[in-house]
Amino acid sequence: MKDYYKKIDKSFFKYGITIPKEYHSSFLFSNPLELGTSRELTIDFQGKEYACKLYHVNRRDSTPVYQIRWDGNKELLNSLKIEFIQTYIAIESQNYVAKKEEKYYITKLMGGNQEVIIFKPISDVKVNLVTFIKIETPYDELFKKLVERNVFGWISDVASRNVITKSTKWHNINKLKDHEEVPYVIYYLIDEDMKEIYIGSAKRLGDRVKPNRKEIPGWSRFRYEIIHPNYHSLLRDFEYHSIMNFAKFFNNSGKVSSLKLSEYKLVNKDYKFYMK
C-alpha cells in the first residue's frame, strides 16, 4: 500500500481531501464503495482517534471521486489547524484579502511555506496521519491560542451573523488556568455536590471565574461561549438572557416560575433586568 504525501491546502482545513486516482487501491483494500455511498473511517492523528467518513462521490458532468471527509469533526479540524498553524494562517490571510476583493481564492503558497502530511492507510476503515513537513514560526503559540478561540473563524467570514464563535465542552476546575485569557464570554459554573448552577459574563474569563466564588463556592466544572466581536456591546444582555432561560427550567433564587426539571438550582440572584 502506498502512502499519500499531501500538501496542505484550503480544503484540508474545511472539508478533507480528494484521494488521487493512483492511490485508490491503497485506501480501498479491495473493498470499493458503490457510487454515491460512504462508510465510517477512523483517522489516527497524534495518538488520538477521530471519526470521519470515506465517500464515493458522484459528480455531475465530471469523473466520480473518492473523498475522506472530516468537516463534521470539529475536534480533528482544530487539531489539524493547530499542528499546521503556519499554513493555516497563510491561507486565512490570503482568503480574507480575496473575499474583500470579491475574488475566489485558490491556495497558492510559496514552496518554502508549504507544509505536508502523510496519509498512511492501515485498513479499509482506518488511516494514520503523520506530519512530514512542519514549519515553525516565532508566533506559533499565539496563533494556536487564536485558533482555539476561533478568532480566524470570524475573521474569514467577513459578513458573519453568528453571535457565538465558539461553544466549549465542560472542563474540570483544574483546567481553568488554560482558559483564563479567553475574552468576551458567557460562562457556566456547576457544583455537582450541591447541585447548583451559576451563569455570568466576563470580558476576560479569568477576571470573573475563580475558585471559591462566593455565589457558588463549591463549583467544580465550567464551560463558556465566546461572543462574536460584532456583539461585544451586548455581552450583559446575553448573560441575562441565559440566566432567565435557565430560571424557567430549574429551581432558582429569583423566585421565577419554573418547570423544576431537575434537582439542580440556579443560584443567580439578580433578576431585576427582567422585572421592569
N, C-alpha and C positions, 0 to 999 in steps of 0.2 A: 504494500500500500504506500502511495506517495504522500509525503507531507506537502501541504499547501502553504507557501510563503505569501502572505497578504500584506500589501502596502495599505496603511490606514487611510481611509477617505471619509467623506461626509456621511455616506450611508452607513458606515461602520458604527457611528455614534448615534444613529437614529433607528435603523431597522435591522441590519445584519449584513449578510453577504450573499452574492450570487456565486455559485460554485462553477468555475470554468469547466467546459465540457470534458477536457482531458483529465479531470480529476473525479468525474462522476463515479467511476468504478471504485475508487479509493474510499469514497464516502458511503456508497450503497451496499458494499459487501454482498453482492449478488442478491440483494433484496430491494429491487426497484419499487417505486411508488407509482400507482396509477395516476394518470394525468388529472390534475385538479384536486388531489388528496394530499394529506400530510400525516406525519407521525411524530410522536414525542421524541425529543432528543435531549440528552443530558450533556451539558458543557462543563468540563472541569477546568477552572481557572484559579491559579494561586492556591490550590488545595481546597477549594470550595466548589460544590456542585450547584449548577443552575439549570432550571427547567426551560427549555427552548423547543423549537419545532423545525422539522425539515419539511419543506413544501416542494411539490412538483407543480410549478405554476404554468397554467395555460394562458399565454399572452396573445391578445388579439393582433393579427397582422404581423406576428413575429414568432420566432422559434421558442418553444417551451423551455423553461429553465428550472434548475433545482436551486432553492434558496434555503439558507439557515437563517431563521428569524428569531431575534430576541427583543423586539420592540415592546413586548408585553412584560419583560422582566426588568423593572427599573433598577433593581439592585445590581444586576450584571452591567447594565448600561452605565451606572455610576462608577462601578469598579473599573470599567474599560476607560472611561474618561479620565479617572484619576491616574491610572497606570500610564496612559499615553497623553499626559496633560499638555505637552508641548505641541503636539499635532492638533489636539482639540482646541487649544487657544488660537492657533494659527487659522484653523478652519472657521471658527466662530467669528474671528475678526474679519476675515475676507467675506464671509457670508453676510455679516452686518453691513459692510460697505455696499455689497451688491444689492441688498434689499433697499437701502436708502436710495440707490440709483435706479431701482426698479429693474434690475437685471437678474437673470438666472445664474446662480453660482455653481460652477463645476470645480471640484477640488484640483488645485494647481499649486503644488508646493515645490520648492527648490530641493534638489537632490540631497543636500546636507541636512534638510529639515524633515526628511521622510522616515517615519518610524514603521517598523514591520513586526507582524505577529505570525506565529506558525500554527496552523491547524493540523493536529495530529489525529487522524481517525483511529479509534480504538475498536469500535464495532459499528453496526448499523444504527445503534441508538446512543452512542457516546463518542464525544470528541474532546481531546485535550487541547487547551490553548497555552502556548508558551511564548513569552516575549523574546524576540530575536534582536531587534534594534530599538533601543530606547534612548532618547536624547535628554540629558539633564540640563536644567537651567537654574540660575540663582533664585528664581522666583517660584519654583515648583510648590513649595509648602503653602505659600499664599494662594496660588492658583487652585490648589487642591481644596483649600477651605472654601473658596468661592464656588467651586463645583458642588461641594457638599451642601451649600446653602442655595443652590440652584440660581445663582446670580446670572449665569450665562443663559439660563433658560428664558429669563425675561428680557435680557439684552438682545438676544437673537430674534425675539418676537416683538418687533417694533410696535405693533398695534395690539399688544396683548390686553385681553379683558379679564384675565384670570386674577382674582383677588388674592388667592393663596398660591404662592410659588412653590411651597414645599410643606408636606404634612408628614410628621415623623411617626415612627413606631413608639411604643412605650419603652423608656430607658430606666434602669435602676439608678438610684441616687448616687451610687459610686461612679457613674459616668458623667456627672454634672460638669466637672472641670473641662471635659471635651466639648462642651456646648455653651460655655459661659459667654462667649463673644458674639453669639448669634444675635442679629439686630431685628427689631420690629416684629415681635411675636405675640401671639395669644398662647398662653401656656396652661397646662392642666396638671394638677398635683393630686396624687391618690395616697391615702393612708389605708392600707389593706387590713390592718388590725382593727382600727376604729371605724372602718367603713365610711370614710369621709372623702369628699371631693372639694377641691378649690380651683377656681379659674381666675386668671389675671392677665395683664398685658405688660409688656416691657419694651423699652427702646433698645435695651441690651439685656439679654436673658439673665446674666449673672448678677445684674443690679437688683433684681427682684426675686429671683429664685435662689433661695439659700436653705441650708439645713435648719431645722427647728423654727420655721416660720411660725409666728405666734398664732396665726389664724388656723394653722394645721400642723402643729409641731412634730407629729409623727409621720409625716409624709415620706414615702419610700420609693415612689415611681413618678416619672414625669414624661410628658410629651409636649410638642408645640407645633404651631403652624406659623410659617413666615409670610408676612403680608407684602404684597407687591408694592414697590416704591410709589407707584401712582396713587396708592391709597393709604400712605402712612399717616396722613392727617385724620383718618377715620379710625385710628387704632383703638381708641376708647369705645367708640361705637360698636366695633366688632366684639370687644370684650363684653360689653353689656348685653349684646345680642346673644352671645354664647351663654352667659350667666342665666338670662331669662329663659332660654330654651331648655337648659338643664333643669332649672327650677320647675318647669312644667312636667318633667318626668319623675324627678326624685324628691324625696323629703328635703326640705330646705330651711334655712334660718331666717328667711324673709317673709314667712307666712304666706307664700304664694301657693295658690291651689294647684295641686299636682296629682299625677296618676299613681305616685308612690310605687314605682315599678320594681324597686329592689330595697334591700336594707341599707344601701348607701345613702348618705345625706350630703347635700351641697351646703358647705359651711360659710359661703359668702354671705355677708350681712348687708351690703349696700345695694338696695333695690330702688333707691329714690328716683333714679333715672326713669323708671317705668311707672312711678306712682304719680306723675304730674297730671 
